[in-house]
Amino acid sequence: DGDQIQLADRVVLQLEAPAHRAPLGPAKARTLREAMERRVDLDEQIERDFLRDGSFLDVDVIDSFGMKSAEPRSERVVVSFERFRAFVARTVMEHRGDVLNCNGDEVMTFFESADDSVAAARAIVAGLARFNQRENLLGRPFRVRAGIHTGRSAVDLASGIAYSPVLDAAGHLQKAAPVDGVLISEETARELSS
């Protein structure tokens, strides 16, 4: 019930099968013991499926407003920023990371290894000149700041969802990073193999 099938760009079919509807939620516990058992099971599921040790890498384009406003052709803005996001995503995946989300000119990523997060950040910064030369259609080059912080967080990689002080710290580090540079936390530095 509720499954949707899309055909081409505009035709969406939705299956309505009330007899097969899933219950709205778990059955209500009848006793305190049942409620506590369910709570323990849920805590164990969250721990097993979503709590992860790892590093967040936050990459932000510097002066994206200026870059966009200096270009009169909107298609060049859209194509250049989409190419930039693809460049970052490719680099992150090549270093065993996951893109959590892209918000405007900012890309938040997650790595299980601090080493991989730093290697990806370095590769992004090192690849900017080539990216600007070959893929950027704008009159101004893409320049970035990147921040990395490491710790334990609840992360849903399948949905790209993570809300955590560890993620927030990566964002704060990114804002303080030098132009075309990477700023890492002490926690990240401690996790590096060399």
C-alpha positions, -999 to +999 in steps of 0.1 A: +000+000+000+013+035-009+040+023-033+045+047-062+057+039-097+069+067-119+067+065-157+087+091-177+088+125-161+051+132-153+031+101-148+031+087-112+009+057-103+002+051-066-011+017-053-039+020-028-045-013-010-061-006+024-062-043+033-024-043+031-017-012+050+011-014+076+000-007+112+007+030+121+031+021+148+043-006+171+016-023+192+012-006+226+030-022+254+006-037+280+030-037+309+060-017+322+082-047+316+071-049+279+077-012+275+112-014+290+121-044+268+111-025+237+131+005+249+162-017+254+157-033+220+154+001+204+185+014+222+204-017+210+192-011+174+202+025+174+237+016+188+241-012+163+228+005+132+235+043+136+261+051+162+295+054+145+330+066+153+343+087+124+352+120+110+330+147+094+346+167+066+328+200+058+337+217+025+324+252+018+329+274-013+343+309-004+323+339-017+298+318-037+275+348-037+301+369-055+308+341-079+271+338-088+263+375-090+293+381-113+280+356-138+250+369-160+242+335-174+224+314-148+230+281-166+267+286-161+262+291-124+241+259-121+264+238-142+295+250-125+282+244-090+268+210-099+301+201-114+318+212-082+295+191-061+302+161-084+340+167-081+338+168-043+315+137-042+339+117-065+369+126-044+350+117-012+340+083-026+375+076-039+386+080-003+360+057+012+337+085+024+300+092+021+284+125+011+257+133+037+242+164+021+249+194-001+234+226+011+239+254-014+277+258-017+285+235+013+291+197+012+291+177+045+307+142+044+314+113+067+344+090+069+350+060+092+387+068+091+403+101+101+431+093+077+406+090+048+389+123+057+422+142+057+434+125+024+401+134+008+403+170+020+439+173+007+428+158-027+399+183-030+422+213-023+449+199-046+424+192-074+409+227-074+433+242-100+425+214-124+388+216-117+388+254-122+407+250-155+386+222-170+351+223-155+344+258-140+325+280-164+325+310-142+348+340-143+360+334-108+377+303-095+362+280-069+381+284-036+372+265-005+376+261+032+374+227+049+371+215+085+374+181+100+363+168+134+362+133+147+341+116+173+311+093+180+278+103+163+244+091+153+247+089+115+222+074+090+243+070+059+214+057+038+194+088+043+223+113+047+211+123+081+234+133+110+228+158+138+256+159+162+280+183+180+308+164+161+293+175+128+287+210+141+324+213+152+335+204+117+314+232+104+329+257+129+364+245+119+356+250+083+346+286+089+380+293+106+401+274+080+424+293+057+415+299+021+421+267+001+431+251+034+419+224+058+416+229+096+414+197+117+406+192+153+429+178+180+406+148+181+411+142+144+449+147+147+450+121+175+432+095+153+456+099+124+480+070+118+509+093+111 
